[in-house]
Amino acid sequence: MGSVLTGTVREQSDIDIHLFAESPEEVERFLDERNIPYDPETVSIRYGSEFHEYYHLYLEDGGVVIDCTVYEPYERHLRPKSSITGRPMERADAARLRKLIGDSVPQAE
């Protein structure tokens, strides 16, 4: 989630979403069924001294690109390092994300 989650967003900040699925095709099927366009790409990500290939899906909403990386379910405990700080990226589970989104939506009076 990077800078969006930590609240250090700048105009050049990107949005990173880590998805956990049995296969990239599972995510593609989900998006295709909802007519959500995406651009796929395979990207190398470094874990310590090793590089691993990961499937990325790029979504766009209102000119903002959202970078979704598909991980296998067993990788949920791994935290990739930020390409900017070199420290492990902070993550939010679904409950925390719902709370963040809910807190940012103005309440009707």
C-alpha positions in Angstrom: 0.0 0.0 0.0 3.0 2.3 0.4 2.5 6.0 0.6 -1.2 5.9 0.4 -1.5 3.8 3.5 1.2 5.7 5.5 -0.4 9.1 4.6 2.7 10.4 2.8 1.0 10.8 -0.6 2.4 13.2 -3.2 1.2 14.0 -6.7 3.7 11.4 -8.0 2.8 8.7 -5.5 1.6 5.4 -6.8 -1.1 3.1 -5.4 0.1 -0.4 -4.8 -2.4 -3.1 -3.9 -1.2 -6.6 -3.0 -3.7 -9.3 -4.1 -3.5 -12.9 -2.9 -5.0 -15.5 -5.3 -4.4 -19.0 -6.4 -3.5 -17.7 -9.9 -3.4 -14.5 -11.9 -6.1 -15.9 -14.1 -8.4 -15.9 -11.0 -7.9 -12.1 -10.7 -8.3 -11.6 -14.4 -11.6 -13.5 -14.4 -12.9 -11.3 -11.6 -12.0 -8.1 -13.5 -13.3 -9.4 -16.8 -16.7 -10.4 -15.3 -17.0 -6.8 -14.1 -15.7 -5.2 -17.3 -12.8 -3.6 -15.5 -10.0 -2.9 -18.0 -6.4 -3.7 -17.0 -2.9 -3.9 -18.5 -1.0 -7.1 -17.4 2.8 -7.3 -17.0 5.3 -9.6 -15.3 7.7 -7.8 -13.0 10.8 -8.9 -11.1 10.6 -8.1 -7.4 13.6 -8.5 -5.0 13.4 -10.4 -1.7 16.8 -10.1 -0.1 19.3 -11.3 -2.6 16.7 -13.2 -4.7 14.5 -12.0 -7.5 11.0 -13.4 -8.1 8.7 -12.9 -11.1 5.3 -11.5 -10.2 2.2 -10.8 -12.2 1.1 -7.2 -12.1 -2.2 -5.7 -13.3 -2.4 -2.0 -13.9 -5.8 -0.4 -13.4 -6.6 3.3 -14.1 -9.3 5.4 -12.5 -9.6 9.1 -13.3 -6.0 9.3 -14.5 -4.6 7.5 -11.4 -2.8 4.2 -12.1 -3.3 1.5 -9.5 -0.6 -1.2 -9.5 -2.0 -4.6 -8.4 0.6 -7.3 -7.7 -0.7 -10.9 -7.6 0.9 -13.0 -4.9 0.2 -16.7 -4.0 -1.7 -17.1 -0.8 1.3 -18.6 1.1 3.2 -15.3 0.5 0.8 -13.3 2.7 3.3 -13.2 5.5 6.1 -11.7 3.2 6.5 -8.0 3.0 8.2 -6.7 0.0 10.6 -3.8 0.4 9.7 -0.3 -0.8 11.7 0.8 -3.8 11.9 4.2 -2.3 12.8 3.6 1.4 14.2 0.0 1.2 12.1 -0.9 4.2 9.3 -3.4 4.3 6.0 -2.0 2.9 3.2 -1.4 5.4 0.1 -3.4 4.6 -3.5 -3.2 5.6 -5.9 -6.1 5.8 -9.5 -5.9 4.5 -10.9 -4.7 7.8 -8.3 -1.9 8.1 -8.8 -0.9 4.5 -12.6 -0.7 5.1 -12.0 1.5 8.1 -9.7 3.8 6.2 -12.1 4.2 3.3 -15.0 4.7 5.7 -13.1 7.4 7.7 -12.3 9.3 4.5 -15.9 9.4 3.2 -17.8 12.5 4.4 -20.8 11.6 6.5 -24.2 13.0 5.6 -25.7 15.4 8.0 
